[in-house]
Amino acid sequence: MILCSIAATTWLVWGLIGIVAGYMSGKLLGNRGIPVGASVAVGILASVGGGYAFIKWFGDNDYGQTISLVGAVVVAAIVIWALYFIFGNKSGDIDAD
């Protein structure tokens, strides 16, 4: 079973990628209606999901591990971007009009 054969360090690296991606996107995009904590949570889930999917597709070897890390970054970036695109305040501020 591939789930058991993935090393704990791989899971931790995927989680760290998600934390960094979520935090950076939350800070870079500023106050657009989505808290940084939500960005971090979504980043963690997306990077772990993306990394696991890439391991499943490419196998659990050295090449597959490297591809899974790249996949975790790409999936986290796409999901966080979609989150801000769908739920974020487009203008960056709230008009009282």
C-alpha positions in Angstrom: 0.0 0.0 0.0 1.5 3.3 -1.1 0.1 5.3 1.8 2.1 3.4 4.3 5.3 3.5 2.3 5.5 7.3 2.1 8.1 8.5 4.7 7.1 10.8 7.5 9.5 13.4 6.3 7.7 13.6 2.9 4.4 14.3 4.7 6.2 17.0 6.8 7.7 18.6 3.8 4.4 18.7 2.0 2.9 20.3 5.1 5.7 22.9 5.3 5.2 23.7 1.6 1.5 24.3 2.3 2.3 26.5 5.4 4.7 28.6 3.4 2.5 28.9 0.4 -0.6 29.9 2.4 1.3 32.4 4.6 3.1 34.0 1.7 -0.1 34.3 -0.4 -2.0 35.7 2.5 0.6 38.4 3.1 1.2 39.2 -0.6 -2.4 39.5 -1.4 -3.2 41.6 1.7 -6.6 42.1 3.2 -8.9 40.8 0.5 -11.5 39.2 2.7 -9.7 35.9 3.4 -7.8 35.5 6.6 -4.2 34.3 6.5 -5.1 31.3 8.7 -7.6 30.1 6.1 -4.9 30.5 3.4 -2.5 28.4 5.5 -5.1 25.7 6.1 -6.0 25.5 2.4 -2.3 25.5 1.4 -1.6 22.6 3.7 -4.5 20.5 2.4 -3.7 21.4 -1.2 0.0 20.6 -1.0 -0.6 17.3 0.8 -3.3 16.3 -1.6 -1.1 17.4 -4.6 2.0 15.7 -3.3 0.1 12.4 -2.6 -1.5 12.5 -6.0 1.9 12.9 -7.7 3.4 10.1 -5.7 0.4 7.9 -6.7 1.0 8.8 -10.4 4.8 8.6 -10.6 5.5 6.0 -7.9 7.4 6.0 -4.6 11.0 6.3 -5.9 13.6 9.2 -5.9 12.2 10.6 -9.1 8.6 10.3 -7.9 9.5 12.1 -4.6 11.0 15.0 -6.4 8.0 15.3 -8.8 5.7 15.1 -5.8 7.3 18.1 -4.1 7.0 20.1 -7.3 3.4 18.9 -7.6 2.7 20.0 -4.0 3.9 23.5 -4.8 2.0 23.8 -8.0 -1.3 22.4 -6.6 -1.1 24.6 -3.5 -0.5 27.7 -5.7 -3.4 26.9 -8.0 -5.8 26.2 -5.2 -4.9 29.3 -3.2 -5.1 31.4 -6.3 -8.6 30.0 -7.0 -9.6 30.6 -3.4 -8.7 34.3 -3.7 -10.2 34.6 -7.2 -13.5 33.1 -6.1 -13.9 34.4 -2.5 -11.6 37.4 -2.2 -12.6 41.0 -2.3 -11.7 42.1 -5.8 -11.0 45.8 -5.0 -9.0 45.2 -1.8 -11.3 47.5 0.2 -14.9 47.6 1.1 -17.0 50.5 -0.1 -19.6 51.9 2.2 -21.8 53.1 -0.8 
